[in-house]
Amino acid sequence: MRVGMPHMGNIYIPFKSLFQQLEMDFVIPPVNNQRTLSLGVKYSPEGLCIPFKLTLGNLIEAAEMGADTLLMPGGSGICRLGYYAKNQEQILHDLGYDTEVVQIGVSERKLFGLLKIIKRLSNNAPWSKIISAFRFGLAKLNTMDRIERVVQKIRAVERIKGTANRLFTEAVNAIDKADDYATLKKVQINYIDQLNQVTREPDFQPLIVGITGEFYVVLEPFSNLDVESELGKLGVEVRRTLFVSEWTKFSWFLNPLGVDEKDRIHKAALPYLKRDIGGDGWESVGEKVLHAKEYDGLVHLAPFTCMPEIVAQNIMPSTKENIPVLTILCDEQIAKPGMLTRLEAFVDLLERKRRAQNNSRQRVKI
Ligand code: SF4
């Protein structure tokens, strides 16, 4: 059995570690690139969202490399994600690949569902081995996310642009190679230390911009044209609450104990939206309301044709918590020059707003 899965950021690193420790044959398709997108667009129904198209491209590339069993997240929510795996399997069969697409029920079967799938795919490996490999994969995921949080801060203030990104790439490679907890700890300490020593612009107060929107396009840089790095180049510190490690912590471990991290966000959204509308639409509205006082602005990432985010986009201008929001619709038509022009104009607007606020505060003091 050769197992493959689609990309979403660096999520393949913990899965690679898990499958290697279970001595399984894991096929990693090329990271998202223009060919992946072209394949996905070519074989997807036209109106589908970019997460479907890019993940389909990944699955086709994995099948080309010989994968016969493909893992695909699914869910029982109110959006198209629940239909992805079946549709993609059918498309792969139509293309002549005899592959099975195994749906991982991210919202309903939770951790135990995933572990059962791993047990089956690993040819009935002992539970002790599965749990130990799984824990180490999670440790890699947590380490990556802890370092990335520091990267988001340093990008905005570094004197030589690109330094934090370079260190992050090195850190991810080191995490990938680490094969015990002690090495992983050393990698974390070493790279956070290096990031904290990066030469910064003196006395520079970066703008703070939150990133919210649909899970996949927020976490897959290829689909959003690496908006976080581009904001960093413009001197903006990005804040995002969405990290895969946070999601796993709550969804797999704390939600079953009755702790729901989204309660606060949903409560904040309630005056404007009373119920779940599928995907991450409810959370997008809540994020704007909740963080309006902390952020200078918000970048809202939405896949083109994504119903939950279209609803959120239309509600956002009517909230009384008033911060500027830039919605970027992600699809195969999005181009870097257009997005950069919009980001520059947005940052310019935020800078003027901050200057005006500072001036009015000074006038009040006088
Ligand atoms: S939330 Fe939107 S983009 Fe994500 S799967 Fe559902 S419809 Fe597609």
Boltz pocket constraint, residues with backbone or C-beta under 6 A from the ligand:
constraints:
  - pocket:
      binder: B
      contacts: [[A, 49], [A, 50], [A, 51], [A, 79], [A, 80], [A, 81], [A, 214], [A, 216], [A, 278], [A, 279], [A, 280], [A, 303], [A, 305], [A, 306], [A, 307], [A, 308], [A, 309]]
      max_distance: 6.0
